[in-house]
């Protein structure tokens, strides 16, 4: 946390709304990124991000400056998103018209690579939607917000070992979902149906490309 940020926090805790606005400007993008990937709806994510900052402002006196401000904000955003997800439960929210996540795209991609990146980004978000929030949150914080295991543990109220366990299970769940989806996709009319071995290889290659693009492994 920078010295300037520490000043803004102290002033905001003392009632300076302008200083809190500075904090909002500094963190509105990462908070929105988290709420969007948790909720998959730009409109709902924007509402959730605004609610996060409203709650943060109301609870500023409770913030412990020994911890990162971003981690504290992520914790508030995460709990709020989970509440929203529990309320809507099985309601499916389409993301077909949602903007592609910018940090999944390469810089200056070729047209073909750009299209593929967008398709994979949308595919990844759909798979994330199928995960329980307890597994979705650590994935988002780790691979999009670049949080450490310790920061994720603090955000979610878990131990570091529990975070690593959830990340392992979440990655496996997404890989299995993707593999099953690829294996059951009907062949294009007029093209030869691949043999089981070739189909398995195709799924495997698709997974490798998917994970390299999505998680840069």
URDA-V608953 format. One record per run of one state. SS is the DSSP state (~ for helix, > for strand, _ for the rest). FROM is the first residue (numbers start at 1). LEN is the number of residues. Records with the same first field share a line. If there is no record, write none. Layout:
# URDA-V608953
SS=FROM-LEN  FROM-LEN
This chain:
# URDA-V608953
_=1-2  14-3  40-2  59-1  63-6  89-13  105-6  130-3  144-5  157-3  185-11  216-2
~=3-11  17-23  42-17  60-3  69-20  102-3  111-19  133-11  149-8  160-25  196-20
